[in-house]
Amino acid sequence: MSLTIDIDENATAAPPYEQVRAQISEQARSGVLPVGYRLPTVRGLAGALGLAANTVAKAYRALEADGVIETRGRHGTYVAAAGQAAERELASAAQAYVERARRLGLSQEAALAAVQDALRAAHSA
């Protein structure tokens, strides 16, 4: 088990911080990086990837906000038990969506179709 990140420098690729964020998030979600895995320091990962420290710091901040990682002060940054946090956040977002769909007067079928369309679009991109 080790962190593997590939940065695509193609002009049409996502910004580097987003690539770092997405790859760490996916590896944590899939179990490649288990809960409790210690991530490299911001400077260490930036140096290994040839990125600015601020770029990696931005990715780490986003991951921490998403509940994927947790920083334990001087003890380092670790993969968090994100599954439960992600499920709670998803349930909250779903509830907010349902309330919004109801206010807009959408039927259950229309609301579900909108979600399915959005998922298809996200997964085909």
C-alpha positions in Angstrom: 0.0 0.0 0.0 1.4 3.3 -1.1 0.2 6.6 -2.4 0.5 6.9 -6.2 -0.3 10.1 -8.0 0.1 10.9 -11.7 -0.2 14.5 -12.7 -1.5 15.1 -16.3 0.1 18.3 -17.6 -2.1 18.4 -20.6 -3.7 21.9 -21.0 -7.2 20.4 -20.9 -6.5 18.4 -17.7 -7.9 19.4 -14.4 -5.7 21.8 -12.3 -2.9 19.9 -10.5 -4.4 20.4 -7.0 -7.7 18.9 -8.2 -5.8 15.9 -9.7 -4.0 15.4 -6.3 -7.3 15.7 -4.4 -9.2 13.4 -6.7 -6.5 10.7 -6.7 -6.0 10.7 -3.0 -9.8 10.7 -2.5 -10.3 7.7 -4.8 -7.4 5.7 -3.3 -8.9 6.3 0.2 -12.4 5.4 -0.9 -11.3 2.2 -2.7 -9.1 1.1 0.2 -5.8 1.4 -1.6 -5.0 3.8 1.2 -6.4 2.3 4.4 -7.8 4.3 7.3 -4.9 5.5 9.3 -2.4 5.6 6.4 0.0 8.4 7.0 0.3 10.7 4.0 3.5 12.5 3.0 4.0 16.0 4.3 2.9 18.8 2.0 6.4 19.7 1.1 7.4 16.1 0.7 4.6 15.3 -1.7 5.1 18.6 -3.6 8.8 17.8 -4.1 8.0 14.3 -5.2 5.5 15.5 -7.7 7.3 18.6 -8.9 4.5 20.9 -7.7 4.4 24.0 -5.5 3.8 23.3 -1.8 0.7 25.6 -2.0 -0.8 23.3 -4.7 -0.5 20.3 -2.5 -1.7 22.3 0.6 -4.8 23.3 -1.3 -5.5 19.7 -2.2 -5.0 18.6 1.5 -7.3 21.4 2.7 -10.0 20.3 0.3 -9.6 16.6 1.3 -9.8 17.6 5.0 -12.9 19.6 4.4 -14.4 16.5 2.6 -13.5 14.3 5.6 -11.2 12.2 3.6 -8.1 13.0 5.6 -7.3 14.5 9.0 -4.4 16.5 10.2 -3.1 15.7 13.7 -0.9 18.7 14.2 2.8 17.9 14.2 2.0 14.2 14.1 1.1 14.3 10.4 -1.8 13.8 8.0 -3.7 10.6 7.9 -6.5 8.9 5.9 -9.7 9.4 8.0 -12.6 7.0 8.3 -14.2 8.9 5.5 -16.9 6.4 4.6 -19.2 7.4 7.4 -18.6 11.1 6.9 -19.1 10.9 3.2 -22.3 8.9 3.7 -23.6 11.5 6.2 -22.8 14.4 3.8 -24.4 12.5 0.9 -27.6 11.9 2.9 -27.7 15.6 3.9 -27.2 16.7 0.3 -30.0 14.2 -0.8 -32.3 15.6 1.8 -31.6 19.2 0.6 -32.2 18.1 -3.0 -35.5 16.5 -2.1 -36.7 19.6 -0.3 -35.7 21.8 -3.3 -37.4 19.4 -5.8 -40.6 19.5 -3.7 -40.5 23.4 -3.5 -40.1 23.4 -7.3 -43.2 21.1 -7.6 -41.3 18.3 -9.3 -42.6 14.7 -9.2 -40.6 12.0 -7.7 -40.0 10.6 -11.2 -38.7 13.9 -12.5 -36.4 14.4 -9.5 -35.0 10.9 -9.9 -34.5 11.5 -13.6 -32.6 14.7 -13.0 -30.2 12.9 -10.6 -29.7 10.0 -13.1 -29.0 12.5 -15.9 -26.4 14.3 -13.7 -24.8 11.0 -12.7 -24.5 9.9 -16.3 -23.0 13.2 -17.3 -20.5 13.1 -14.4 -19.4 9.6 -15.2 -19.1 10.1 -18.9 -16.8 13.2 -18.5 
